[in-house]
């Protein structure tokens, strides 16, 4: 069997830390149950990030659907900051306590992945970024990882089933294994051209056996306008100065009239390397850096009991709302009943926490992954490279 818990067990709160089960037993037997307000927020973001992308909200709300609670949350894809509540639950504590483990798990990991993808997208400065990291993680969470990377800004993913869910075409070129089996770079792309449907762009992998520049020119001469791009995935031990290698290949292609051929780089990339290479590379394939992103360390804390503000030490008591300026983009956390009508800059503001679940019913249909991605990209347009 595969080591994956079923959706049924997750929905029934069977996947929970045992102290929640014991706490529920105690408060029910000793009549301690109360109506509480509990908020989810991150005290700090990974690696001193200045912002993060909220993801996993669809699963989080699906988990809470049907419970006798009210839930306010930021829309999935919202850029948020440390100390800002992203979700607020109101109801009897025993009705949702056991769901905390999965609830945080949905938000923490997906938000971490979406944030890494968004950072790569900003630092590519408009160049496409594709997610190739499925092979680095348990296949049971492939869809979650691919969806979060797509929401965060990746143009596409490599796994066909994930791409189908996202209503996109899967992205993939040629593996080194095909070049080795074919015995030659040029022959491998010829075989690809003969077998694979013509609407799939022809991208040659040029680093398996020979010099990248020589192999690129061989393929370009043979395929001409049919060659969309070459992919450089040179091992670290042989890369040398990858930026200069790419410049050299670009020069030789342009000199011979192959300006249309794109340079696609993959293999061990991170956001900083993307930023270094984006002046010459045309697209990037990123794996482990995105799929193995650090989680956003969200925590869930009670902030009110029976309408009275209360919190453990180190936390601010009382329900809170996050107000965002529609002009300058700044945010401010205020007590729930306080309103921020205008920003210091004079701009109009709006509350970010919206009523998502009322008495167990989800208020609005979930937006598509494509719509969420567009929302994220719109926000990223206002992010300067220096803020990453």
KABEL-V687244 format. One record per residue. N is the residue number from 1. RES is the residue in one letter. OMEGA is omega as a letter, one per 20 degrees, with the letter a starting at -180 (NA if undefined). Layout:
# KABEL-V687244
<<N | RES | OMEGA> <N | RES | OMEGA>>
This chain:
# KABEL-V687244
<<1 | X | r> <2 | X | a> <3 | X | a> <4 | X | r> <5 | X | a> <6 | X | r> <7 | X | a> <8 | X | r> <9 | X | r> <10 | X | a> <11 | X | a> <12 | X | r> <13 | X | r> <14 | X | r> <15 | X | a> <16 | X | r> <17 | X | a> <18 | X | a> <19 | X | r> <20 | X | r> <21 | X | a> <22 | X | r> <23 | X | r> <24 | X | r> <25 | X | a> <26 | X | a> <27 | X | r> <28 | X | a> <29 | X | a> <30 | X | r> <31 | X | r> <32 | X | a> <33 | X | a> <34 | X | r> <35 | X | a> <36 | X | r> <37 | X | a> <38 | X | a> <39 | X | r> <40 | X | r> <41 | X | r> <42 | X | r> <43 | X | r> <44 | X | a> <45 | X | a> <46 | X | r> <47 | X | r> <48 | X | r> <49 | X | r> <50 | X | a> <51 | X | r> <52 | X | r> <53 | X | a> <54 | X | r> <55 | X | a> <56 | X | a> <57 | X | r> <58 | X | r> <59 | X | a> <60 | X | a> <61 | X | r> <62 | X | r> <63 | X | a> <64 | X | a> <65 | X | r> <66 | X | r> <67 | X | a> <68 | X | a> <69 | X | r> <70 | X | a> <71 | X | r> <72 | X | a> <73 | X | r> <74 | X | r> <75 | X | r> <76 | X | a> <77 | X | r> <78 | X | r> <79 | X | a> <80 | X | a> <81 | X | r> <82 | X | r> <83 | X | r> <84 | X | r> <85 | X | r> <86 | X | a> <87 | X | a> <88 | X | r> <89 | X | r> <90 | X | a> <91 | X | r> <92 | X | a> <93 | X | a> <94 | X | a> <95 | X | a> <96 | X | a> <97 | X | a> <98 | X | a> <99 | X | a> <100 | X | a> <101 | X | a> <102 | X | a> <103 | X | r> <104 | X | r> <105 | X | r> <106 | X | a> <107 | X | a> <108 | X | a> <109 | X | a> <110 | X | r> <111 | X | r> <112 | X | a> <113 | X | r> <114 | X | r> <115 | X | r> <116 | X | r> <117 | X | r> <118 | X | r> <119 | X | r> <120 | X | a> <121 | X | r> <122 | X | a> <123 | X | r> <124 | X | r> <125 | X | r> <126 | X | a> <127 | X | a> <128 | X | r> <129 | X | a> <130 | X | a> <131 | X | r> <132 | X | a> <133 | X | a> <134 | X | a> <135 | X | a> <136 | X | a> <137 | X | r> <138 | X | a> <139 | X | r> <140 | X | r> <141 | X | a> <142 | X | a> <143 | X | r> <144 | X | a> <145 | X | a> <146 | X | r> <147 | X | a> <148 | X | r> <149 | X | r> <150 | X | r> <151 | X | a> <152 | X | r> <153 | X | r> <154 | X | a> <155 | X | a> <156 | X | a> <157 | X | a> <158 | X | a> <159 | X | a> <160 | X | a> <161 | X | r> <162 | X | a> <163 | X | r> <164 | X | r> <165 | X | a> <166 | X | a> <167 | X | r> <168 | X | r> <169 | X | r> <170 | X | a> <171 | X | r> <172 | X | a> <173 | X | a> <174 | X | r> <175 | X | r> <176 | X | a> <177 | X | r> <178 | X | r> <179 | X | r> <180 | X | r> <181 | X | r> <182 | X | r> <183 | X | a> <184 | X | a> <185 | X | a> <186 | X | a> <187 | X | a> <188 | X | a> <189 | X | r> <190 | X | r> <191 | X | r> <192 | X | a> <193 | X | a> <194 | X | a> <195 | X | a> <196 | X | a> <197 | X | a> <198 | X | a> <199 | X | r> <200 | X | a> <201 | X | a> <202 | X | r> <203 | X | a> <204 | X | r> <205 | X | a> <206 | X | a> <207 | X | a> <208 | X | a> <209 | X | a> <210 | X | r> <211 | X | a> <212 | X | a> <213 | X | a> <214 | X | a> <215 | X | r> <216 | X | a> <217 | X | r> <218 | X | a> <219 | X | a> <220 | X | r> <221 | X | a> <222 | X | a> <223 | X | r> <224 | X | a> <225 | X | r> <226 | X | a> <227 | X | a> <228 | X | a> <229 | X | r> <230 | X | r> <231 | X | r> <232 | X | a> <233 | X | a> <234 | X | r> <235 | X | a> <236 | X | a> <237 | X | a> <238 | X | a> <239 | X | a> <240 | X | r> <241 | X | a> <242 | X | r> <243 | X | r> <244 | X | r> <245 | X | r> <246 | X | r> <247 | X | a> <248 | X | r> <249 | X | r> <250 | X | r> <251 | X | a> <252 | X | r> <253 | X | a> <254 | X | a> <255 | X | a> <256 | X | r> <257 | X | a> <258 | X | a> <259 | X | a> <260 | X | a> <261 | X | a> <262 | X | r> <263 | X | a> <264 | X | a> <265 | X | r> <266 | X | r> <267 | X | r> <268 | X | a> <269 | X | r> <270 | X | a> <271 | X | a> <272 | X | r> <273 | X | r> <274 | X | a> <275 | X | r> <276 | X | a> <277 | X | a> <278 | X | r> <279 | X | a> <280 | X | r> <281 | X | a> <282 | X | a> <283 | X | a> <284 | X | r> <285 | X | a> <286 | X | a> <287 | X | a> <288 | X | a> <289 | X | r> <290 | X | a> <291 | X | r> <292 | X | a> <293 | X | r> <294 | X | a> <295 | X | r> <296 | X | a> <297 | X | r> <298 | X | r> <299 | X | r> <300 | X | a> <301 | X | r> <302 | X | r> <303 | X | r> <304 | X | r> <305 | X | a> <306 | X | r> <307 | X | a> <308 | X | r> <309 | X | r> <310 | X | r> <311 | X | r> <312 | X | a> <313 | X | a> <314 | X | r> <315 | X | r> <316 | X | a> <317 | X | r> <318 | X | r> <319 | X | a> <320 | X | r> <321 | X | r> <322 | X | a> <323 | X | a> <324 | X | r> <325 | X | a> <326 | X | r> <327 | X | a> <328 | X | r> <329 | X | a> <330 | X | a> <331 | X | r> <332 | X | r> <333 | X | a> <334 | X | r> <335 | X | a> <336 | X | a> <337 | X | r> <338 | X | a> <339 | X | r> <340 | X | a> <341 | X | r> <342 | X | r> <343 | X | r> <344 | X | r> <345 | X | a> <346 | X | a> <347 | X | r> <348 | X | r> <349 | X | r> <350 | X | r> <351 | X | a> <352 | X | r> <353 | X | a> <354 | X | r> <355 | X | a> <356 | X | r> <357 | X | r> <358 | X | a> <359 | X | r> <360 | X | a> <361 | X | r> <362 | X | a> <363 | X | a> <364 | X | r> <365 | X | r> <366 | X | r> <367 | X | r> <368 | X | r> <369 | X | r> <370 | X | r> <371 | X | r> <372 | X | r> <373 | X | r> <374 | X | r> <375 | X | r> <376 | X | a> <377 | X | r> <378 | X | r> <379 | X | a> <380 | X | r> <381 | X | a> <382 | X | a> <383 | X | r> <384 | X | r> <385 | X | a> <386 | X | a> <387 | X | a> <388 | X | NA>>
